[in-house]
C-alpha cells in the first residue's frame, strides 16, 4: 500500500476529526456572553449543559450544530474521498476528544444522530435509521426528563436500527460508538444507580 492510496483514508479521517472537534457549545455561549461553559453545571460542552445557562435557543443551536458537523463530515468525505466510515469515526472521536480542549469533549449523542443522518443522506443507510434514533431519544426524554437516559437509549438504538435495516457493517460501527457514549456517561450512570441523576432543568449533570 502506497502513500498515495493511504492519502484518501487519512484525509477523510483528518477532515472528520477537524469538523467533529469544533466545540460549538463553548463557542456559542462565549459569543452570547454566557461565560465559559466548562465552569457551568457539569462542565460538559454539550447542549444539556448549555441549557443550564438559561439560554434555550443556544441549547437548541448547539444540538443542531453538533448534529450538523457529523452529517457534513460524512457528506464531504463521501464526495471527496469515498471514505464516509473513516470520516464518521474521525468526527465522533473529535467531538468526544477535541485536541483544542485537551481532549475533554462532549458525550456524542447529538453528533451520533448527525452521523446517522449523514449515512442516510449518501444512501448508505435508510432513513428509518435516524428516525428510530430520534424517536427513542425524544421519547425517552419526554418519558423520564433525564437527558442521560434519553441519550444512552438512543445510542443503543443506533446499532439495532442499522442491523434491522440489513447494514451489519454500520451496526458494528455504531455499536462501537454506542460503547463510547456509554463510557462518556459513566458518571451519569453512577448517579442513575444512586438515584441522584438530575432531571432536565436541574443545576448539574
N, C-alpha and C positions, 0 to 999 in steps of 0.2 A: 504494500500500500504506500503510495507516494504522498508527498506533502500536498500536491495538487488535489488528490482525491480526498484528503483529510480536510481541506480548506472549507468546503461547504458545510460539513457537520460542525466543525469548530466555530465557524462564523455564526451558524444558526444557534448554537449553544450560547455564544457570547452575546448575540443580539437579544436572545430571550432573557439572559441574566441582567443585562443593562436595563431593559424595559421593566422587568419584574422588580428590580431593586429600587425603583423610584418610590420614595416614601410619601405618597400623596396625602396621607393623614397629617403628617408633620408639616408639609408644605402649605396645605390649606389652612390649618389652624394658625400658623405663623402669619400668613398673608391677611387673615381675618383679625389679627391682634388678640387671639385667644391664648397666647403663650406657648410654651414648649409642651407638646402632647405627652412627652415622656415623663413629665413632672406632674401629670394629672391622673387621677384614678389608679388604674393598674400599671400605667406606663406603657401600655401597648400602643402600637401605631395604627391600629385598625379602627373601623367605623364605630364599634361598640364604645371604645374609649373616647372617640371624638364626640359621641353623643353626650358624654359626661361634661362636656364644656357648655352644654345647653344650646348648642347650635345644631338643630335637627337638619337644616339644609346642608351644613358642612358634612354631617354624618352620611347623608344620602349621597352627596357628591363623592365622598371617599369610597363608598361601596361601588358606585358606578365606575370610578376611575381605576380602582383595584381590579375590578372585573375586566375593564377595557384593556388594561396592559397585557393580560393573559391572552385575550382574543387577538389583539393586534400582533403580538409576538408570533402566534401561530400563523396568522394570515400572511405576514411578511415573510416568515421563514419558508412557508409553503410556496410562495411566488418566487422568491429569490433563490432558494436552495433546495426545495423539495425535502425539507427536513423538519417537518412540524413536530414530531415527538421530542426531538432534541431541544427545540425551542421551548416546548412546553415544560420540559424538565428545568431548563435554564430559568424561565420566567418564574416558575413555582419556587425553585430554590432561591432565586434572587429576592423574592418577596419575603421569604422566611429568614434569609440570612444576607441582608444587604451589606456590602463592604463599607458603604458610606456611614453606617450606623454601628460599626464594629460588630457586624453580623447579628445584631439584635433587631429582628424584624417582626412582621405580623404573624398571624396564625393560619392564613392561607385559605379561609373559607370562600371569600369573595373571588379571589384570584382563581381558585379551582373551578368555580362556576364559569368564569370567563374562559377558561381553557375548554370546558365542555362546549360552550358556545362557539369557540374558535374551530374545534374539530367538526362541529355540525356545519359551520359556515363553509368549510372547504370540502364538504361532502364525505368526510371520513366517518362521521357518527350521525345517526338520525337525530332529529330534533326532539324526539321523546327523551333523549338523554338529559339535556339541560332542563327540559320541562319537569322531569321527575325530580331532579335536584332541587329546582325552585319550589315545587310543591312540598317536598319534605322539609326544606329549610324554613319556608314561611309558615307551613302548617305546624311544625314543632315550636316555632317561635310564638305563634298565636296561642297554642295549647299550654305552653309552660312559662312563657315570658322569660325564659332563661337562654341567653344568647349562645352559651357554650353547648347546651343540649341540642339546640337547633343546628348549629354549625357541625357538630360531631355527627349528628344523624344524617345530614346532607352529604357529608364527606364519605360516610359509609355507603350511602345510596349510589354514589357515582360508579364504583366498580360493578355493583349489582346491575345497574341500568345498562352499562356497556356490555356486560356479559349476556343479559337478556336480549340485547339487540344484535348479538352474534359477533361482537368485536372483542374477542378474548385477549387480543394484544393490548387494546386500550384498557380492558378490565384490569390487566396486570399493572399497567402504568398507573391507573387511578387507585389501585389498591396500595401501591407504594406511596402515592400522595396522601391517601387516607391515613396511613400509618404515621406519616409525618405530621398531619393535622392533629392526630391523637397525641403524639409526642409533645407538640407545642401547647396542647391543652392539659398537660399533666397536672399543673397546679389547679386548674379548674376542676378536673376530675377528682382530685383530692378533696376539694371543697364540696363537690356534689355528694361524695360518700359521707362527709362530715355534716351535711345538711346546712352548710353555710354559704353556698354559692348564691350571690345576689341575683335578683331578677333585673330585667331591663329597667333602667332608671335609677338603680342604686348607685352608690358612690365609689364602688370598687369592683374588680373582677378580672 
